[in-house]
Amino acid sequence: MWRAATTLLGLLSLFTAEVVIAVVFRMGLWALLPGIGMAGLVAARFMGLDRRENLPRIFALSGVFWLAILIGLTATDVLTRHMVIAH
């Protein structure tokens, strides 16, 4: 129970930091950093990666790596398209 309560407090504090960064300081891109921290906290605590062997950690990291590849390819596609105006 104590572990879940500390995780919840950590998530709430990171959420507060994310809202303050995005709304008060208007630095929307920097608000991703607490979000990454929240994802890491969930992976470590709720998925139990901090208490597992190395194989589940490798698969979790490979999933993050694959997601980065997909986001990068999507961004490359969107950023390299040229607008064609039909006459």
N, C-alpha and C positions, 0 to 999 in steps of 0.2 A: 504494500500500500504506500509506503514511504517513497519508493522508487517512482511510482506513477504520479504522486503528488509533486515531487521535485521536477519531474519531466513536464507536468502541466504548468508549473510556475515558470520554467524555462521557456516553454512555448509561448506563454502569455507575455513574458517580458520581451521576447524577440518580436512578437506581433506588435507590441506597443512601439518598439523601436522602428519597425517597418512603417507604421502609420505616421509616426513623427517625422521620419525622413521624407516620406512621400508627400504628406499634406502640409506640414509646418514649414519644412525647409524647401519644398518643391524640387527635390532631387530624386525624381522617379527612378532613374536607372540605378542609383545607389541603394534603393530599397530592395534590390534583388539580394544583397548580401545577407540581411537577416533571414530572407526566405531560404537561401542556401543553408544557413545555419539551422533553420527549422527542419529542413529535409534531412540534414545530417543527424540532428537530435532524434528524429523519428526513426531513422534507420538504425541508429545505435541502440536506442532504448526499446522501442516497441517491436522492431524486427529482431532484436536480440543479437545484433552483429558484434556487439562488444563482448559477448560471452560465447561466441561460436568458434568453430575451427576456421581454418583459412579458406576452405572451399566455398562456403556461402559468401564470404567476403569477396572472393574473386568473381563470383557470379554477379554480385551486386555492383561491383565496380565495372564489370563488362557491360551491364545494363546501362549504367550512367555513360559509359564511353559510347555505346551504340546510340543513345539518345542525343549525345553531343554531335555525332556524325549526322543524324537525321535533321537536327536543327540547323547545322551548318549547311547541309545541302539545300534545305528549304530556303535559308537566307540567301544563299548564292543564287538560286533560281529567281527569287523575287527581286533581288538587287540588280541582276543583269538583264532583266527584261526591258525591252525598249517599247515605248508606246507608239503604236502604229495608228495613225488617223486615216480612216477610210474616207475618200472623197466621192 
